[in-house]
Each structure stands twice: as structure tokens, then as C-alpha cells.
């Protein structure tokens, strides 16, 4: 380890000697930054004295004042100039100032609205004459159900009468309930049905015996 440190020290010493010999360290030193914004008083006075001769004179580097139209944004060519055939030119030379007043405008607008309303009413309503012969009044007809016409009611009290195409319903008393007949449940004849089915199934046997 001692030999390594000694060699390292000797190497750095040789590098220092080489830098001093070739003055590399002096040229490589960082110089202070120059401030170009600050001017010495002497140089300022000198420049001021030189610029006195140009006072009150027009500078050759001054931009001329541009026209307002040149400053504005250039517009494209309008459509009526590009395609004049697609445009129609109207003049108001034959219009008087009275016709352009507010009162005439409102009157014209109201007349136009009235005309449109009349056209709409004429299209919706059919044409009708004022004569009284066109109006024919008929009695209203009522459709009566088939059950009412047949009169198939269980109780005589609940029968509805028909008079002059009008159905007169029976009287109904509030608070009185209708009498309902009890349904009689009849027993089904299962045994009879079973015997009939058995007879039908055995008919072909009787036919075979008769043939023998």
C-alpha cells in the first residue's frame, strides 16, 4: 500500500510541474464576467459628445409611418366581386322616405300576418255555403247491445226497458244489497262416463263375435 501511495503522490507532483512549465493553469483560470450594460463615465461623455451633431435630424433608420389600411389585416375578395352572377343587385331609388318609416313597416307586417292566417283558415276549413239547406240535423242513433235486445235476464226486476232508442235501467236503492241465488252444485256422474267409455272400447270385440 505504501508503494501505491508514493507512486500516486509522485504522479500528481509531476502533473503540477508540467502545468507550471507550460502555464496551462494560468490560461485555464476562470476570468470575471464582463458586464456589458455598464459604461464608464468617460466613454459615456465621449459618445454623448459624438451624438450631438445628430440631434433634431431625421434618422435614416427610422421606419416611415404606415397607412392605416396597410396596418389592417388584408381581407379576401368578397363573393359579389368574385361571382357577380350569383348575386342580384337591388336599389331603393323608387322608395320614398314615407314608405321606409316604422309605421309603414308595422302596417305591412300586420297585413302579411293577416293574409297568412286567412290562407291557413281557408285550407283547414272546407268551403261551405251560407244557405240553410246545407245544414241537416238528424236524431242521434244509439247502438244497443245484443243482450239487452234479447232480454235474457235472470230476475224480472233487473230487466232494462228500451223506449225510443233509450235504455231505461231498473231502479237501484242505495244501501240495499241484491239477493243472490245460491248455486246448486250437482255431483258429476263419473261412473256413467266410465261405463260408456268401456262400452266404446269393447265394441270391436262384439263385432268380431257376431261375424263368427
Secondary structure, DSSP 8 states (H G I E B T S, - for coil): -HHHHHHHHHHHHHHHHHHHHHTHHHHTS------TT---HHHHHHHHHHHGGGTTS--TT------HHHHS------HHHH-GGG------TT--TTTTSHHHHHHHHHHHHHHHHHHHHHHHS----S-GGG-----------HHHHHT--SSSTT--EEETTEEE-----TT--------------HHHHHHHHHHHHTHHHHHHHHH-
